[in-house]
Amino acid sequence: MLRQWKTIFNISFNSEQTLVAQIASVIRQEIIKGRLEKGASLPGTRALAADLGVNRKTVIFAYESLVADGWAESRYKSGTFVSENLPEIRKDQPKKNQKVSTNFKFRKFAPDPLTDRPLSGNLIVFNEGAPDNRLAPLKELSRAYRRILERQGRWQLLGYGAERGDLKLREMLSLLLSRDRGFHVDVNNICVTRGSQMALYLAAKVLINTGDIVLVEQPGYPAIRKIFAEAAAVVKSIEVDQEGIDPEVLESMCKKMQIKAIYVTPHHQFPTTVTMKAGRRIRLLELSIKYGFAIIEDDYDHEYHFGAGNNLALASSEMAANVIYISSFSKLIAPAIRVGYITGPKAFMQSLVNLRIQVDRQGDNILEHAIADLMEEGIIGRHSRKASVVYQHKRDLMGSYLHQYFGSAIKFHKPEGGLAYWLEFNEEIDFDTYIQELKYKNIQIVPPGGFYEDNKARNGMRLGYGSLTENELKEGIQLLADVYKSMQAL
């Protein structure tokens, strides 16, 4: 018996795994392989310890581990045996290194076509409009973290908090919305989320029943189509022109079908960057009341508006009874700061909070409290003003480079705000080839096909400039133009 066990065991005194774990693991594997059958006697602890050259207590602990996990059973005055309660072990177990295939069915989710990350190193990335992380107030945020962790009563922040988010942050958000966005929100009607994406997902789940018709802008934000589709909505497109969606087109659609909700980005339309003017905003709100549909307002980059006016949120209107308002700190601070927020009608918000608890019990209490501290101290406001000056300069610089290198090959309007340009080629372009040729030049753009319902690009593309340096902007736009002109010359 002992000679047989010598051939089975292979333990190492230099392994990171303990001797107890190694012994238990070997016996467990012999049971799984079927070489130790149900009811088989295991060697005595004294004999096995001598055979392996280990302390007897090591073997005792290994056996106790196997008994505790149900692999073995101890019989009074008889010894330790392979458990009789194990299922029959097949003799034709997969060979070593033979992979067992997954054989259950699951839903497949397609990847998001947008990316803010380089597909490989050393690329100039014209992303969808990310901020410059080098501007983020990291020192101030780090100091706020330290203060919180050193503060008396800090232990409370390490436990469970309010499902709506940190109270102090909600208080500061209520002040922000009143002062900068033009509407008052009770702190108990704000829910802090892990970014605006989570807020959109929760809103869709609460709003949509199977078969509900939801309208999205075209071209528009690709992720929202997927979110609504996964919520079992019927997703339809409404075209965007130089002033956003056309309310008259919207009303004609309302007369033909029951619209449940419409998703809009009125401040800086994604991806075209156009700003919806007052007349269309008022008409959109009127139609919402008249036909009873919800408006999901995604105000993803409100802080960066360089025009003469600061268009208030749709939610600021007295007619905004059906508006669900969403925003975040991702563009203001950095994408890694996953803090967004949502507000809307009271009953809707209560349902959303109830759902949020099922998905994510709460957010990051310490991060939320740290951001609240920075808002209270005015640091976030100063950062916003400083960043706006930098981004406005980059916007103007990019506009001059587009004129310089593309000339009459494209048409575009200088955006009133945001962190990206929308430009259209005057001639048809094969974007698949263009994107591939750009990769050879170490340039990456967002595939524009994802902005459309049929996933087919037109002649326009969105170029984010916020995260690029001045040198990267110049070099990147020059290469964009060179590749385009070389393609047209073929």
C-alpha positions in Angstrom: 0.0 0.0 0.0 2.7 2.5 0.9 4.8 1.7 -2.2 1.7 2.4 -4.3 1.3 5.8 -2.6 4.9 6.7 -3.2 4.2 6.6 -6.9 1.1 8.8 -6.5 2.5 11.6 -4.4 4.7 14.3 -5.7 5.2 17.1 -3.2 7.7 19.9 -3.1 9.2 21.5 0.0 10.0 24.6 -2.1 6.5 25.2 -3.4 4.5 28.3 -2.5 1.6 25.9 -1.7 1.7 24.5 1.8 2.5 20.8 2.4 -1.0 20.4 3.8 -2.6 21.8 0.6 -0.3 19.7 -1.6 -1.2 16.4 0.1 -4.9 17.2 0.1 -4.7 18.2 -3.6 -3.0 15.0 -4.7 -5.5 12.8 -2.9 -8.4 14.9 -4.3 -7.0 14.5 -7.9 -6.6 10.7 -7.4 -10.3 10.5 -6.4 -11.4 12.7 -9.4 -9.4 10.4 -11.8 -11.1 7.4 -10.3 -8.0 5.7 -9.1 -9.2 6.1 -5.5 -12.8 4.7 -5.5 -15.6 5.5 -3.0 -15.0 3.8 0.3 -11.3 3.2 -0.4 -9.1 3.3 2.7 -6.5 6.1 2.9 -3.1 5.3 4.5 -2.7 5.8 8.2 -1.4 9.3 9.1 1.7 8.0 10.8 2.7 5.7 7.9 2.0 8.3 5.2 3.9 11.0 7.2 6.9 8.7 7.4 6.6 7.8 3.7 6.6 11.5 2.7 9.1 12.7 5.2 6.8 15.2 6.9 5.4 15.7 10.3 2.4 13.5 11.2 0.3 16.6 12.1 0.8 17.8 8.4 -1.0 14.6 7.2 -3.6 14.9 9.9 -4.4 18.5 8.8 -4.6 17.4 5.2 -7.0 14.6 6.0 -9.1 17.0 8.2 -9.3 19.4 5.2 -10.5 16.5 2.9 -13.1 15.5 5.5 -14.3 19.1 5.9 -14.7 19.5 2.1 -16.6 16.2 1.7 -13.9 14.3 -0.1 -13.2 11.9 2.8 -14.8 10.6 5.9 -13.3 9.6 9.3 -14.5 6.4 10.9 -14.0 5.9 14.6 -11.1 3.5 15.3 -11.0 2.5 11.6 -9.2 5.3 9.9 -9.9 7.7 7.0 -11.7 6.6 3.8 -12.8 8.1 0.5 -16.3 9.5 1.1 -19.2 7.2 0.2 -21.3 10.2 -0.7 -19.4 11.2 -3.8 -21.0 10.6 -7.2 -19.7 7.7 -9.4 -16.4 8.7 -11.0 -16.3 8.1 -14.7 -13.3 6.1 -15.8 -13.0 8.0 -19.1 -12.1 11.3 -17.5 -10.5 13.9 -19.9 -6.8 13.4 -20.3 -4.4 15.9 -18.8 -4.3 19.2 -20.8 -7.5 18.1 -22.7 -9.9 21.1 -22.6 -13.5 20.5 -21.7 -15.8 22.6 -23.9 -18.5 24.9 -22.6 -21.9 23.4 -23.4 -24.4 25.9 -22.0 -26.1 28.6 -24.0 -25.8 32.3 -23.3 -26.5 35.7 -24.9 -23.8 37.3 -27.0 -23.2 41.0 -26.7 -21.3 42.8 -29.4 -18.4 45.1 -28.6 -18.8 48.8 -28.5 -17.4 50.4 -31.6 -16.3 53.5 -29.8 -12.9 53.5 -28.1 -10.9 56.0 -26.1 -7.9 53.6 -25.9 -5.2 53.1 -28.5 -5.6 49.7 -30.3 -1.8 49.5 -30.1 1.1 51.7 -28.8 2.4 54.9 -30.2 -0.8 56.0 -31.9 -2.3 59.4 -32.2 -5.9 58.7 -31.2 -8.8 61.0 -32.3 -11.2 59.5 -29.8 -14.9 60.3 -29.4 -14.2 63.3 -27.2 -12.3 62.4 -24.1 -10.7 65.0 -21.8 -7.0 65.6 -21.3 -6.2 63.5 -18.3 -3.1 65.6 -17.8 -5.3 68.5 -16.7 -7.1 66.4 -14.0 -6.8 67.9 -10.4 -5.1 64.7 -9.1 -3.2 66.4 -6.3 -6.3 68.0 -5.0 -8.2 64.8 -5.2 -5.4 62.8 -3.5 -5.4 65.3 -0.7 -9.1 65.1 -0.3 -8.8 61.3 0.0 -6.2 61.6 2.7 -8.3 64.1 4.7 -11.3 61.8 4.5 -9.4 58.8 5.6 -7.7 60.7 8.5 -11.0 62.4 9.6 -12.8 61.4 12.8 -15.7 59.1 12.0 -14.1 58.0 8.7 -15.1 54.4 9.4 -18.7 55.3 8.5 -17.6 55.8 4.9 -16.2 52.3 4.8 -19.6 50.7 5.5 -22.8 50.7 3.6 -24.0 54.1 2.6 -27.1 55.6 1.0 -28.2 53.8 -2.2 -28.8 57.3 -3.8 -25.1 58.2 -3.2 -23.2 60.2 -0.7 -25.4 62.9 0.8 -22.8 65.6 0.7 -22.2 65.0 -3.0 -26.0 65.1 -3.7 -26.1 68.4 -1.8 -23.3 69.8 -3.9 -25.0 68.5 -7.1 -28.3 70.1 -6.2 -26.4 73.4 -5.8 -24.6 72.9 -9.1 -27.8 72.1 -11.0 -29.5 75.2 -9.5 -26.6 77.6 -10.2 -25.2 76.3 -13.6 -28.0 74.3 -15.2 -31.0 76.4 -14.2 -33.2 74.0 -12.2 -33.6 73.0 -8.5 -33.6 69.3 -7.5 -34.2 68.0 -4.1 -31.2 66.0 -2.8 -33.5 62.9 -2.3 -34.4 63.0 -6.0 -30.8 62.6 -7.2 -29.1 59.2 -7.7 -25.4 59.1 -8.0 -24.2 56.3 -10.4 -20.9 54.9 -11.6 -20.8 57.1 -14.7 -23.6 58.2 -17.1 -23.5 54.8 -18.8 -24.9 53.1 -15.7 -27.5 55.9 -15.4 -28.6 55.3 -19.0 -28.9 51.6 -18.4 -31.0 52.0 -15.2 -33.2 54.5 -16.9 -33.9 52.2 -19.9 -34.6 49.2 -17.6 -37.1 51.3 -15.6 -38.8 52.9 -18.6 -39.0 50.2 -21.2 -41.5 47.3 -21.5 -41.1 44.8 -24.3 -42.1 46.3 -27.6 -42.1 50.0 -26.5 -41.0 52.4 -29.2 -38.0 54.5 -28.4 -36.5 57.2 -30.6 -32.7 57.9 -30.9 -30.8 60.5 -32.8 -29.2 59.6 -36.1 -26.3 60.0 -36.3 -26.2 59.3 -32.6 -24.5 57.6 -29.7 -24.1 53.9 -30.6 -24.2 52.6 -27.0 -27.8 53.9 -26.4 -29.1 51.8 -29.3 -27.7 48.7 -27.7 -29.0 49.7 -24.2 -32.6 50.2 -25.5 -32.5 47.1 -27.7 -31.3 45.0 -24.7 -34.3 46.4 -22.8 -36.5 44.9 -25.5 -37.5 48.2 -27.0 -38.2 48.8 -30.7 -35.5 51.4 -31.5 -36.2 53.9 -34.3 -34.1 56.7 -35.6 -34.9 60.4 -36.0 -32.5 62.4 -38.2 -30.4 65.2 -37.0 -29.8 68.4 -39.0 -27.8 71.6 -38.2 -30.1 72.3 -35.2 -30.6 68.9 -33.9 -33.7 66.8 -34.3 -36.7 68.4 -36.1 -39.8 68.7 -33.8 -42.1 68.6 -36.8 -40.7 65.3 -37.9 -41.0 64.1 -34.3 -44.7 65.1 -34.2 -45.4 63.3 -37.5 -43.9 60.1 -35.9 -45.9 60.6 -32.8 -49.1 60.7 -34.9 -48.3 57.3 -36.4 -47.0 55.4 -33.4 -47.0 55.5 -29.6 -43.6 56.8 -28.6 -42.4 55.8 -25.1 -39.2 57.9 -24.9 -36.7 59.8 -26.9 -33.0 60.1 -26.2 -31.4 63.5 -27.0 -28.0 65.2 -26.5 -29.2 68.9 -27.0 -26.3 70.7 -25.5 -23.7 69.3 -28.0 -25.3 66.6 -30.1 -23.4 63.4 -30.3 -21.6 63.0 -32.7 -22.3 66.1 -34.8 -21.7 68.6 -32.0 -24.6 70.9 -33.0 -26.5 72.7 -30.3 -30.3 72.6 -30.1 -31.7 76.2 -30.1 -34.4 77.5 -27.9 -37.3 77.2 -30.4 -36.7 73.5 -30.9 -36.2 72.9 -27.2 -39.5 74.4 -26.4 -41.3 72.5 -29.1 -39.7 69.2 -28.0 -41.0 69.8 -24.4 -44.5 70.7 -25.7 -44.6 67.5 -27.7 -43.5 65.5 -24.7 -46.5 66.7 -22.7 -48.9 66.5 -25.6 -48.0 62.9 -26.6 -46.9 61.6 -23.2 -43.4 60.4 -23.9 -40.2 60.7 -21.7 -37.2 62.7 -22.7 -33.8 61.3 -21.7 -31.5 64.3 -21.7 -27.8 63.2 -21.8 -25.8 66.3 -20.8 -22.4 64.6 -21.1 -20.2 67.7 -21.5 -22.1 70.7 -20.2 -19.1 72.4 -18.7 -17.4 73.0 -22.0 -19.4 75.6 -23.9 -17.4 78.3 -25.6 -20.2 80.3 -27.2 -21.7 83.5 -26.0 -24.6 81.8 -24.3 -24.8 78.9 -21.8 -27.8 77.0 -22.9 -29.6 75.8 -19.8 -30.6 72.1 -19.6 -34.0 71.0 -21.0 -34.7 70.0 -17.4 -34.7 73.6 -16.4 -37.9 74.4 -18.2 -41.3 74.7 -16.4 -42.5 72.2 -19.0 -39.9 69.6 -18.1 -42.3 67.3 -16.3 -41.2 64.3 -18.5 -37.5 65.0 -18.6 -35.0 62.5 -17.2 -31.7 64.3 -16.8 -28.3 62.6 -16.8 -24.7 63.9 -16.5 -21.3 62.9 -15.1 -17.8 63.9 -14.0 -16.1 61.8 -16.7 -15.5 64.6 -19.1 -15.0 67.2 -16.4 -12.3 65.3 -14.4 -11.2 62.1 -16.1 -12.9 59.0 -17.6 -11.6 56.9 -14.7 -13.7 58.9 -12.3 -16.8 56.8 -12.6 -19.3 59.2 -11.0 -22.4 60.2 -12.8 -25.9 61.2 -11.7 -29.5 61.1 -12.8 -32.6 62.9 -11.7 -36.2 62.9 -13.0 -39.8 62.6 -11.9 -40.1 61.5 -8.2 -41.9 58.2 -8.7 -39.6 57.2 -11.6 -36.6 58.0 -9.5 -37.8 55.8 -6.6 -38.2 52.9 -9.0 -34.8 53.5 -10.4 -33.2 53.6 -7.0 -34.9 50.3 -6.1 -33.4 48.8 -9.3 -30.0 50.3 -8.6 -29.8 48.4 -5.3 -30.2 45.1 -7.2 -27.4 46.0 -9.7 -25.0 47.8 -7.4 -25.7 48.3 -3.7 -24.0 51.7 -3.7 -21.2 53.6 -5.3 -17.7 54.5 -4.0 -18.5 56.4 -0.8 -14.9 57.8 -0.4 -14.6 59.0 -4.0 -18.0 60.6 -3.9 -17.2 62.4 -0.7 -13.9 63.5 -2.0 -15.5 65.0 -5.1 -18.0 66.7 -2.9 -15.2 68.3 -0.8 -13.5 69.6 -4.0 -16.8 71.1 -5.2 -17.4 72.7 -1.8 -13.9 74.2 -1.8 -14.4 75.6 -5.3 -11.6 73.4 -6.8 -13.9 71.7 -9.3 -15.2 75.1 -10.5 -11.7 76.5 -10.9 -10.6 73.3 -12.8 -13.5 73.6 -15.1 -12.7 77.2 -16.0 -9.0 76.5 -16.5 -9.8 73.4 -18.6 -12.3 75.4 -20.7 -9.6 77.9 -21.7 -7.2 75.1 -22.7 -9.9 73.3 -24.7 -11.1 76.4 -26.4 -7.6 77.0 -27.6 -7.3 73.5 -28.9 -10.6 73.8 -30.6 -9.5 76.9 -32.4 -6.1 75.4 -33.3 -7.8 72.3 -34.7 -10.1 74.4 -36.8 -7.1 76.2 -38.4 -5.3 72.9 -39.1 -8.4 71.4 -40.7 -8.5 74.4 -43.1 -4.8 74.3 -43.7 -4.5 70.6 -44.5 -7.9 69.6 -45.9 -8.8 72.8 -47.6 -12.0 72.5 -49.7 -12.1 68.7 -49.4 -14.3 68.9 -46.2 -17.0 71.0 -44.7 -17.4 71.6 -40.9 -18.6 74.1 -38.4 -16.6 75.2 -35.5 -18.4 73.6 -32.5 -19.8 75.9 -29.8 -18.5 73.6 -27.2 -17.6 70.1 -26.3 -14.3 68.2 -27.0 -14.8 67.1 -30.6 -15.3 68.2 -34.2 -17.7 66.7 -36.8 -16.5 67.0 -40.3 -17.9 65.8 -43.6 -16.0 64.9 -46.8 -17.3 66.5 -50.0 -16.6 63.3 -51.9 -17.6 59.8 -51.0 -15.0 57.9 -49.0 -14.4 54.3 -48.2 -14.0 54.5 -44.4 -12.9 50.9 -44.0 -10.0 51.5 -46.3 -9.4 54.9 -44.8 -9.2 53.5 -41.3 -6.9 50.8 -42.3 -4.5 53.2 -44.1 -4.5 55.5 -41.1 -3.4 52.6 -38.9 -0.3 52.3 -41.1 0.4 55.9 -40.2 -0.2 55.3 -36.5 -3.5 57.2 -36.5 -6.7 56.0 -35.0 -10.2 57.3 -35.4 -13.6 56.2 -34.2 -15.3 54.1 -36.9 -18.3 56.3 -38.0 -20.5 53.5 -39.1 -21.6 52.9 -35.5 -23.4 56.3 -35.4 -26.0 54.9 -37.8 -28.8 52.4 -37.5 -27.6 50.3 -40.4 -24.0 50.5 -39.2 -22.9 52.0 -42.5 -20.8 55.2 -42.5 -21.8 58.2 -44.5 -19.3 61.0 -45.3 -18.9 62.3 -41.8 -16.6 61.5 -38.9 -16.1 62.7 -35.3 -12.7 63.7 -34.2 -12.0 64.3 -30.5 -9.3 66.8 -29.8 -9.4 67.3 -26.0 -6.9 64.6 -25.1 -4.3 65.5 -27.7 -1.3 67.8 -27.4 -0.9 70.7 -29.9 1.9 68.8 -31.7 -0.3 65.7 -31.9 -3.2 67.7 -33.3 -1.0 69.2 -36.0 0.7 65.9 -37.0 -2.5 63.9 -36.7 -4.6 66.2 -38.9 -1.8 66.5 -41.5 -1.7 62.7 -41.7 -5.5 62.4 -41.9 -5.4 64.8 -44.9 -2.4 63.1 -46.5 -4.0 59.7 -46.4 -7.3 61.0 -47.7 -5.7 62.8 -50.6 -3.6 59.8 -51.5 -6.8 57.7 -51.6 -8.5 60.2 -53.8 -5.6 60.2 -56.2 -5.9 56.5 -56.9 
